[in-house]
Amino acid sequence: MSIAENVAALRARMAEAARAAGRDPAEILLCAATKMNDAARVREAVASGVDCCGENRVQELTEKQPLGAYEGCPVHFIGRLQTNKVNKVVGKVDLLQSVDRMELLEAVNKAALRLGVRQEILLEVNIGAEPQKGGFSPEETRALAARMREFPGVFLRGLMAIPPISEKKGDNCKYFAKMRNLFIDIAGEKYDNVSMVCLSMGMSDDFEDAIAEGSTMIRVGTAIFGPRHYN
């Protein structure tokens, strides 16, 4: 199937999952995870109607952007970002989804102030408390949201999570539900410099469960572009 056919099939599955959960399909955005896909394939995904493109690697972002890969579509950074590469991302993406540690938040804030921009971000939550993964704990996330006025160079738009690898369908529903509750709790506090509009969770293998539990954005690569071939 072509990328356009894959996107259409994915949209149909998203809509079915949303309706089954009593939700409006228009509430859920589709972020194309474009890692290891060249500019031409990314442009094809954009033309097929994805809502945004998400890059995992700084090198790919900086290579594809001048080629017009994301033209007409917001671009997000969704991978782990090293602090020494912050200047290559801040001000160049519409949303930085993967702010996973205080050191990075401080570096992004500093770079944004220097550039005179306000970088929109999500806080990444380590919802499965996995030691090998980055991300704030739910408790740290709540506390940090309350302090966002201390970081005028950024604007908190919501949360992102990658739950543990599931053995079978439905295993991650408990993590998605915890993320939804955390999202709602923070939104209810109406903190300064915070507008909770994006709950980014769900990928190719579990996005239907994520939608059922309240995701407002899914990040999908394989279901759009096919399997990645790593050398």
N, C-alpha and C positions, 0 to 999 in steps of 0.2 A: 504494500500500500504506500501511496505517496504521503508526504508530510501533511498536505492539505486533507487527505482522507483520514489520516490518523487524528488530526485536530478535530475534524467533524465527529469522528467516532467517540473521541474523548469528551467532547462537549455533550454528546448524547448521554454518556454515562454519568457525567457530572449532573446533568439536569435530572436524570432518574434518581440519583442519590439524594439530591436536594429535595425533590418532591416527596420521596419516601420519608424524609425527616421533617416534612411540613414546612420547608423553606422555599424561598424564591430562588431559582437558579441564578438570577442576576446578581445575587448577593456574593457569589463566589467567583474570584478572579483566577485566571489560568496564567501562571508564570512558566514560561518555557525555559527549562534548565539547559543551557546551550553549550555546556562544556564539551570540548572535542568536536564541535561542529563548526565548519568554516563559515565565512561571512555570507556566502551564497545560500547555504542551508538555513542560516539564521534569518536572512531576508525572506526566504520561502515561508518560514514559520510565522513571521510578522504578517506577510501577505495573507496567510491562512486565518488570521484573526486572533492570535494569542493576545492576552492583555498586557504582558510585559515579558522581558527577557531577563534571565538571571545568570550571571557569570560566576563561576567558582574560582577562577584564576586571574590574577592581575595581568599577567602577560597576555592572555587571550583577550581580555577587555581592551587593553591598550593597542593590540594589533587589529582588532575588528572594528573598533569605534571609528578610526579614520576612513575605513572602507565603507561606512554607511550601513553597517550590519543591522543596527537597531533603529534606523531612520523611521520616524512615525510611530515609535513604540517606546514606552519608558524602559530604562535599563536599571536593573538592580544588581547589587553584589551580594551573593548568597554563600560564598565560601569563607573559610577561615582566613582572616586578614592579619598579616604581620605588621607590626607598628612601623617598621622601616619602609613600608609600601603605602602608608596611609595617604601620602601626598598624591599618589597616582589614582586614587579612588575618590577622595573627598571632593565634592563639587563637580564630579564627572559622572555620578550616578544619581538617579532619582531617589533611590532608597538603598541604604546599607542595612541588610537584614541580619547580619551576623556579628553584632557587637556582643562579644561573649566574655569580656573581662574588663575590669576597671582600667587597666593600663591602656587598653584599646580605646575605651570611651574617652579618656583624658586626651589621648593623642588625636582622635578625630575632632574633639571640641577645639583643641589648640589649632589644628590645621584649618578648620572652618573659620575661626575668628581671624586668622592671618589672611585668609582669602576673601573675607568679607561675605561669606555665605552662611546659610543655615542648613546643615546637612540633616535630612530626615533619616531616622534610624529605627530599627527594631532591636529589642534586647533578646538575645538568644538564651533560652532556658534549658538547663540540663535536667529535663523532667524525669528522666530515668535514674538520676544520680549515678551515672556511669563514670568511673574514675578516668577512663581513657579519653573522655570527651570534654571539650570546653563548654562554657555556659554558666550562667548564674543559677543558684538554687532558687526555688520559689520564694523562700524567705528573703534572700538577697535581692531578688527582683522587686518585691514589694517595697523594700527599704530604699532601693535605688530610684524607683519611680517617684517616690516622695521627695527626692533630692534633685530632680531634673532641672529645677530653676537655677541650680548652681552651674549648669552647663549651657550657656546661652548660644553656643555655636551649633548645637544640635536640637532636634525636635523629636520627641518620642512618639512614634505613630502606632506602636503595638508590640507584639511578641512573636517570636519564632521558636520552633522546636523540632528536633529530630529524635523521636523516641527510639528505644532499643529495637534491634532487628527482631521481628516477630516470627514465631514458628508457624503460626497459622492465622488465617483471617480472623479479625476481631480481637486479637491479643493486645493490640495497642489502643483499644477504645478507652481503657482506664487512664492511660496517659493523656490522650486527647481530651478526655473529660476534665482532668486536673488542669490542663492548660486553659480550657474554656472558663473554668471557675476562677482561675487566677486572673485571666483577662477581664472578666466581668467585675471582679473585686477591685482591681486597679482603676478601671473605668469609672466605677462608682465614687471614687475618692475625689475626682475632678482636680487633680494636681496641676500646678502651673507647669507650662512647657510640655504638656502631655495631652494627646488626643488619641484615644485608643480606637483605631478604625481597622487595624489589620491584625488578624490572627493567622499567621503563616504556618500551616502544618498539613502534612499529607504529601506523599510522593507517588510514583507510578504503582507501587504495590499495595498502598493502603489509603489512597486518597478518598475512597468512598466512605470508609470508616471515619476519616477526619471530617468530611463534610457532615456526616451524621452527628458528629459531636461539636459542630460549630465553627469549623474552619472557614475563614473568609478568603483564603488564598492557598492554592495548592501549587507545588513546585514539581514539574514533571519533565523528565528528559526522555527516558527510554520509550514511553508510550507515544511520544511524538516523533522522535528521530530514529528509533530502533536501538538495539544493543550497542554499547560503546565497545570498541576494540582497542584494548590497551596493549602496547608493545612491551 
